[in-house]
Amino acid sequence: MISGIEHQFNGESNIFLINTFSIELEEKIRNLLSSICHGISDAESGRIAYNYKSTLKELFERFKGKTNMQKKGMVGELLAHVLIFTYFDNFDTVSPYFNTEERNVKKGFDLVLYNVINSEVWITEVKSGHLHKNKDSNKTTKDLLGTAKRDLNSRLNENNQALWINAITGAKKSLDEYNDKKKLVKNILEDIQDTVVANNASSLDKNVILVSNLFNNLNDKVNINTAENFSSSVETEQIFNKHIIICIQKATLRKILSFLERELI
C-alpha cells in the first residue's frame, strides 16, 4: 500500500520491511502527522496550533534533550502509528502521540486502538532498538517482542488507575467531535478502570498489539517465521484475550530524522 514498504502477513503475524524511504511514505507522514500527534478532532479543527508545520515544530521540541535510544523509541512509535493507520482499516487510534501535560517521554500505553467493526479496544506496546550484541535481526526482534510482552503483561495486571485515567483522557481528546464513538470507547475504558479500582486488574480479557521496531540494515532481514513463532508462544501462554504481532525493520533512524528536519524549513 506504500511504495518502498514490503508487508508480509499471516493471521495475527505481520512484518513491515521499509526498504526505501519513499516519496509516498513521506506524503503519508505529512497527511497523518497532525492526527497522530494531536488526535483526529484537533487535527480537523483548522487551528494553526495543529497544522503540519506547527506539529513538526512541537515534535522537535520533544526531541530536544532526548538520548539516541529515546529518539529511537519515539520514532518507532511514530512509525507504528503510520503503519497501523494505513494497513489496518478497522482500527482507529484513540490516543494522541503527544502527551497533553508535558514534553517528556509518554507515560502509560503507547497506543490505544478502537476496532470499529466489533467495538473492541486494543492496547499497543512498541519496543524499538538497534541490533543486539552477537544477535541477528530475527533474534533481536524476538528480544524486542519479548520485552513488549512482559512490560504490557505487567502493566495490565497492575491495579494502577493512572494508566486508565491517561487512556480515558487521551480518548476524549482524540474523539472530541465524534460523540457516539467517544462514548463507546470511554465506557469500555471506564469499565476497565472500575476493575482496577476494585483491585481486579487482569490481562486475560485484554486485546493487545505487540510491536518491535528494529533499526538494522536490511541485508539481514527479519522474516515472517519470527513473528509467527512468537505469536504461537503468546497463544500458548494464554495471558491475553487476543493479540497481533507487528515487526518493523528500517535500516537507520537518520533518514527519518533528516526528512522531518527538511520539512521544518
Protein Blocks (a to p, Z undefined) as FASTA:
>chain_A
ZZhiacddehjbccdddfbacfklmmmmmmmmmmmmnojklmmnopaklmmklmmmmmmm
mmgopafklmmmmmmmmmmmmmmmmmmmkbccfbdfbdfkbccdcehjfbdcddfklopa
cddddddddddehiafklmmmmmmmmmmmmmmmmmmpccfklmmmmmmmmmmmmmmmmml
mmmmmmmmmmmmmmmmnopacfklpccdddddddddfklccdfklmmmmmmmmmmnopaf
bdcddddddfblklmmmmmmmmmZZ
